[in-house]
Amino acid sequence: MLGQEPQKAIDALARKMQTSRTNAGRLMMTEQAYFSSAAQRDCFSDLGVERFEIVATLDSHTSEICQQADGEVKPMSDFEPGVTAPPFHVNCRSTTVPYFDDEFSLGGERAARDEDGKTYYVPADMTYKEWREKFVGGGDKSGLQEVSKGGIIKAGSGNVGIFSMDSPVEQKHTGKGNPNAVLLFDVELNNRQQKLLEKLPEYDSRTVVPKKSANMPDLAALTAKTGDEFAMFTKGNERLIVRGNAYMVNIGLEEAEQLAKQGYRWSGHTHPGMDFLAMQPSDGDYEILDCFAQRSAVIYNSKGNFRTYEHRS
């Protein structure tokens, strides 16, 4: 909460509890993972995510429980940090990602590390069990591309962003329709996103679609493609999508109040741009949030990164 580096908190806890820094660090980082997972659950719920997937790290240090859990898809109603979602044990490196049954990860790849410490690419949908059976213990890795130090995630024929082997979230979902790939390497929108864009040809275009037909990463991809803002409002099993321009979406306070009375929630909106500053909420964003009496909302940038911001007191 104070924004201090973890080591300071670890040192303070070790002194307070009269224990070693190793013990204090293990406790501190595991508790941090727990609260991070709980916050991720709340964020997924605010975004209307219906299912989540568990993602483990593909290397020899991954625990037995995480090996077995890798690739599991569960309903959000079952998301319980420490039980059905990470952390599953102390120093757990597994994480969760939204699961969408579409083309978002088509052609993507994830990173794996072999016994020699070399990192290489395997298909994104390969689970830990499949990777271990096929490649561990002298398995044939011919045809797989080795990752250079400080490597990158691939997306089709292009390259997308820096990854870390200790951040398995970035090993997934890097194919067709990925906002980052659309923005930096002109990768195509997936079929669902293309159909959605055809329904929103110009500024202030609006369309209502089934809830399963659009999500916030889709809108980030549309922003990456067009440079325009997009906003999403959800009611039951439907979503209202509104296209803006490079600076705004044409939803005023009066219309926002009417949408709220109709039962809509503000799922989120996008801001064109690539860095954290692009995700800063404007005064108007806070005013719209107030109209829906929501605790928080989300802003995505053109790369598909997002931040959650809360109601101002």
C-alpha positions in Angstrom: 0.0 0.0 0.0 2.9 2.3 0.6 4.6 1.5 -2.7 7.8 0.3 -1.0 9.9 -2.5 -2.4 9.1 -6.0 -1.0 12.5 -6.4 0.6 11.8 -3.6 3.1 8.6 -5.3 4.2 10.4 -8.6 4.4 13.2 -7.1 6.6 10.6 -5.5 8.9 8.7 -8.7 9.3 11.8 -10.7 10.0 12.7 -8.3 12.8 9.2 -8.2 14.2 8.8 -12.0 14.2 12.4 -12.7 15.1 12.8 -15.1 12.3 15.1 -15.4 9.2 14.7 -13.3 6.1 14.1 -16.5 4.2 11.1 -17.4 6.3 9.8 -13.9 6.3 10.2 -13.6 2.5 8.5 -16.9 1.9 5.5 -15.8 3.9 5.4 -12.3 2.5 5.6 -13.3 -1.2 3.0 -16.1 -0.7 0.6 -13.7 1.0 1.2 -11.2 -1.8 0.3 -13.9 -4.4 -2.9 -14.6 -2.5 -4.1 -11.0 -2.4 -3.0 -10.6 -6.1 -5.1 -13.6 -7.0 -8.1 -12.3 -5.1 -7.8 -8.9 -6.8 -7.6 -10.7 -10.2 -10.8 -12.6 -9.4 -12.6 -9.3 -8.7 -11.2 -7.8 -11.9 -12.3 -10.8 -14.0 -15.8 -10.5 -12.4 -16.0 -6.8 -13.2 -15.0 -7.5 -16.8 -17.7 -10.2 -17.2 -15.3 -13.1 -17.5 -17.2 -16.3 -17.2 -14.3 -18.9 -17.1 -10.7 -18.8 -16.1 -7.7 -20.9 -17.0 -4.8 -21.9 -14.7 -1.3 -21.3 -16.2 1.8 -22.8 -14.7 5.5 -22.3 -15.6 6.9 -25.0 -18.0 10.2 -25.9 -16.2 11.6 -28.5 -13.9 10.9 -26.4 -10.7 7.1 -26.5 -11.1 5.4 -28.3 -8.2 3.3 -31.5 -8.7 0.1 -29.7 -7.9 0.7 -26.9 -10.4 1.8 -29.4 -13.1 -1.6 -31.1 -12.8 -3.5 -27.9 -12.6 -1.9 -26.3 -15.7 -4.5 -25.8 -18.5 -7.5 -26.4 -16.3 -10.5 -24.3 -17.1 -13.1 -23.5 -14.4 -16.2 -21.3 -14.0 -15.6 -18.0 -12.2 -18.1 -19.2 -9.5 -15.3 -21.7 -8.5 -12.5 -19.1 -8.2 -11.2 -19.4 -4.7 -7.5 -18.3 -4.2 -5.5 -20.9 -2.4 -8.0 -23.7 -3.2 -9.1 -23.7 -6.8 -6.9 -20.9 -8.0 -3.3 -19.9 -7.2 -1.4 -19.7 -4.9 -1.6 -23.5 -4.4 1.5 -23.6 -2.1 4.3 -21.3 -0.8 6.3 -19.6 -3.5 3.7 -20.6 -6.1 4.4 -19.2 -9.6 1.2 -20.2 -11.2 -1.4 -17.6 -12.2 -4.7 -17.3 -14.0 -5.9 -15.8 -17.3 -9.4 -15.2 -18.7 -10.6 -18.1 -20.8 -12.5 -17.3 -24.0 -13.6 -20.1 -26.3 -12.7 -18.4 -29.5 -9.7 -17.7 -31.8 -7.8 -15.4 -29.5 -5.0 -17.8 -29.0 -5.0 -19.3 -32.5 -1.4 -19.8 -33.7 0.1 -18.6 -30.4 3.1 -20.1 -28.5 4.3 -20.3 -24.9 7.7 -20.5 -23.5 9.3 -23.5 -21.8 12.7 -24.1 -20.1 14.6 -27.4 -20.4 17.0 -29.1 -18.0 19.9 -27.1 -19.4 18.2 -23.8 -18.6 17.5 -23.0 -22.3 14.2 -21.5 -23.2 12.2 -22.4 -26.4 8.7 -22.1 -27.8 6.0 -24.8 -27.7 2.3 -24.5 -28.8 0.2 -22.2 -26.6 -2.4 -24.9 -25.9 0.2 -27.5 -24.7 -0.3 -28.3 -21.1 2.5 -29.1 -18.6 1.7 -32.8 -18.8 1.9 -32.9 -22.5 5.1 -30.9 -22.5 6.7 -33.2 -19.9 5.7 -36.3 -21.9 7.0 -35.0 -25.2 10.1 -33.0 -24.4 11.4 -33.7 -20.9 14.1 -36.3 -20.3 15.8 -36.1 -23.7 12.7 -35.6 -25.9 13.2 -34.4 -29.4 13.2 -30.6 -29.6 14.2 -30.4 -33.2 12.0 -27.9 -35.0 11.4 -25.8 -31.9 12.9 -22.3 -31.8 15.2 -21.5 -29.0 14.7 -18.2 -27.3 17.6 -15.9 -26.9 18.4 -14.3 -23.6 15.7 -11.7 -22.7 13.6 -13.3 -25.5 10.2 -12.5 -26.9 6.8 -14.1 -27.4 6.0 -14.9 -31.0 2.7 -14.1 -32.7 2.3 -15.7 -36.1 5.1 -14.4 -38.3 5.8 -11.4 -36.0 7.2 -10.9 -32.6 5.3 -9.4 -29.6 6.7 -7.9 -26.4 9.2 -8.9 -23.8 8.4 -11.9 -21.6 9.7 -13.5 -18.4 9.7 -17.2 -17.8 8.5 -16.4 -14.2 5.5 -14.6 -15.6 3.5 -17.4 -17.2 0.6 -15.0 -18.0 2.7 -13.7 -20.9 3.3 -17.1 -22.3 -0.4 -17.4 -23.4 -2.7 -15.7 -25.9 -0.3 -14.2 -28.4 -1.9 -15.2 -31.8 -4.5 -13.8 -34.2 -6.6 -11.0 -32.6 -4.1 -10.2 -29.8 -4.2 -6.4 -29.3 -0.4 -6.1 -29.0 0.1 -8.1 -32.2 -2.5 -6.1 -34.0 -0.9 -2.8 -32.9 2.8 -3.6 -33.5 2.8 -6.1 -36.3 -0.4 -5.6 -38.1 -1.7 -9.1 -37.2 -5.2 -9.6 -38.4 -8.3 -9.3 -36.1 -9.9 -12.6 -35.4 -13.2 -13.4 -37.1 -15.3 -12.3 -34.1 -13.5 -9.0 -33.8 -13.8 -8.3 -37.6 -17.6 -9.0 -37.5 -17.8 -6.6 -34.5 -15.9 -3.9 -36.3 -18.2 -4.2 -39.3 -21.1 -3.4 -37.1 -19.3 -0.3 -35.8 -18.1 1.5 -39.0 -17.8 5.1 -37.7 -17.9 7.4 -34.8 -20.9 6.9 -32.5 -21.8 3.6 -34.1 -23.6 1.3 -31.6 -24.5 -2.3 -31.6 -25.9 -4.8 -29.1 -24.4 -8.3 -29.2 -24.7 -11.4 -27.0 -22.5 -11.4 -24.0 -20.3 -14.2 -25.3 -19.7 -12.3 -28.6 -17.5 -9.6 -27.2 -15.1 -8.9 -24.3 -12.7 -6.1 -23.3 -9.6 -7.6 -25.0 -11.7 -7.6 -28.2 -12.3 -3.8 -27.8 -8.6 -3.3 -27.2 -7.9 -5.1 -30.5 -10.3 -2.8 -32.2 -8.6 0.2 -30.7 -5.2 -1.1 -31.8 -6.7 -1.5 -35.3 -8.5 1.9 -35.6 -7.0 4.2 -33.1 -10.5 4.9 -31.6 -11.9 4.5 -28.2 -14.6 1.9 -27.6 -16.9 1.4 -24.6 -18.8 -1.6 -23.4 -21.9 -1.8 -21.2 -23.4 -5.1 -20.0 -26.9 -6.1 -19.0 -27.7 -9.8 -18.4 -26.6 -11.7 -21.4 -26.2 -8.8 -23.8 -23.5 -6.1 -24.3 -23.9 -2.6 -25.8 -20.8 -1.5 -27.7 -20.2 2.1 -28.6 -17.4 3.4 -30.9 -15.9 6.7 -30.2 -13.0 8.6 -31.8 -9.4 9.1 -30.8 -10.4 11.2 -27.8 -13.8 10.2 -26.4 -16.9 8.0 -26.6 -20.1 10.0 -27.0 -21.8 8.9 -23.8 -22.9 11.9 -21.6 -24.0 11.9 -18.0 -27.7 11.9 -18.9 -27.4 8.9 -21.2 -25.2 7.1 -18.7 -27.9 7.5 -16.0 -30.5 6.2 -18.4 -28.4 3.1 -19.2 -27.9 2.5 -15.5 -31.7 2.7 -15.0 -32.1 0.1 -17.8 -29.9 -2.3 -15.8 -26.6 -1.8 -17.6 -23.2 -1.9 -15.9 -20.2 -0.2 -17.3 -17.8 -3.1 -18.2 -15.1 -0.7 -19.3 -13.6 1.2 -22.2 -10.4 1.7 -24.1 -7.9 4.5 -24.6 -5.6 4.6 -27.6 -1.9 4.4 -26.6 0.8 2.0 -25.5 1.9 3.1 -22.0 0.5 3.4 -18.5 -0.4 7.1 -19.1 -2.9 6.0 -21.8 -4.8 4.1 -19.1 -5.2 7.2 -16.8 -8.9 7.9 -16.1 -10.2 11.3 -17.0 -12.6 13.4 -14.9 -15.3 12.4 -17.3 -14.5 8.7 -16.7 -15.0 9.2 -13.0 -18.3 11.1 -13.6 -19.6 8.2 -15.8 -18.6 5.7 -13.1 -20.6 7.7 -10.5 -23.7 7.4 -12.8 -23.6 3.7 -12.6 -22.9 3.7 -8.8 -20.1 1.2 -9.4 -17.1 0.7 -7.2 -14.7 0.4 -10.0 -14.2 0.2 -13.8 -11.5 -0.8 -16.2 -9.5 0.9 -18.9 -7.6 -1.0 -21.6 -4.9 0.5 -23.8 -4.1 -0.4 -27.4 -1.7 -3.2 -26.3 -4.3 -5.0 -24.3 -2.9 -3.9 -20.9 -5.4 -2.7 -18.4 -5.9 -0.9 -15.1 -8.8 -0.8 -12.7 -9.7 2.5 -11.2 -12.1 3.1 -8.3 -14.8 5.6 -7.4 -13.4 8.9 -6.0 -14.8 9.8 -2.6 
